[in-house]
Amino acid sequence: MLRRRSERVTTQSFDTLAAARELQAAGIGERQAAAIVNAIQGATGDHLATKADLEHLGTRTRAELYRVAIGIVLANAGLTAAIIQLLL
């Protein structure tokens, strides 16, 4: 996802210790739990999106779609008016 430089990004930390303990409580061995948690952390890095991030993205996306739709409607109206003038 591309972001403007002025846009704030919310960071969400991943509690590796809590995740490893939860996996161990579910019956996974300590070494396997550590490996799973390390793999998840390595795959996501510090790039986890929060619910607020997703809501903000959805709002921006809808706004952009509305702007594009309005532009298409206005362009269509202009072309229609130009064709009508040519035909008259």
N, C-alpha and C positions, 0 to 999 in steps of 0.2 A: 504494500500500500504506500503510495506517495503522500507525503505530508508537506505542507508549506512550512517554511522555517519558523514562522511566528506561532505556529500551532503548538499548544501544550500537549504533551503525551503523559498519560497516567501510567505509572509503573505498578506492577503487581508482582510481589515477591512470591517465590515458591519455597515453602517451608520443607526442606529436604528431610530434616530430622522427623518431623511429624508424619510425612509421607512414608518414610521407612518404617516407623513404628506402627503405622496403620497396616502396612503390608505384613509386617511380622505378626501382628495381632490376628491377621487373616490366615496365618499358617505358613507364610513364606519365610524361608530361612534368612538369617541376618545378611549373609553375603549376597544372596539373590535379591533381597530387598534393596540393598545398597546399589547393586548393579542396575536394577530397574529404575531407581530414583535418579542415578547418574545419567542413564540413557534419556530419561524424560527431560532432565535439566539441560543436557547437551543439545537435544533436539529443539527445545523452546528457547533456550538462552534466557535473556531478560525481555523477551518479546511476547509476553502473555497479555492478552487484551482483557480489560475489565468490562463489566456490563455497561458501565457509563461510556466507555470507548465505543462499544458497538451501537449504543443508542445514538451517540453523537454522529457516528458514521452514517447511520440510517437516516437521520434528520438531514444531514448534508446531501446525501444521495437523492432523497425525495425532492429537496429544494432544487438541485441541479436538473433533475428530470422535469420538474415543472417549468424551469426556465427554457429548457430545450423544446418542450411541447408548445409553449407560448410562441417561441421563435418560429416553429414550423407552421403554426396556425397563422401568424402574421405574414410569413413569407407566402403561404398559400393564398391568403386574401389579396396580397399585392399582385401575385401572378394572375389570379382570376380577374382582378380589375384591369390589368394590362391587356389580357386577352379579350375581354369585353370591349375595351376601347378600340382595339385593332379590328374587331368584327363590326363595329358600328360605323 
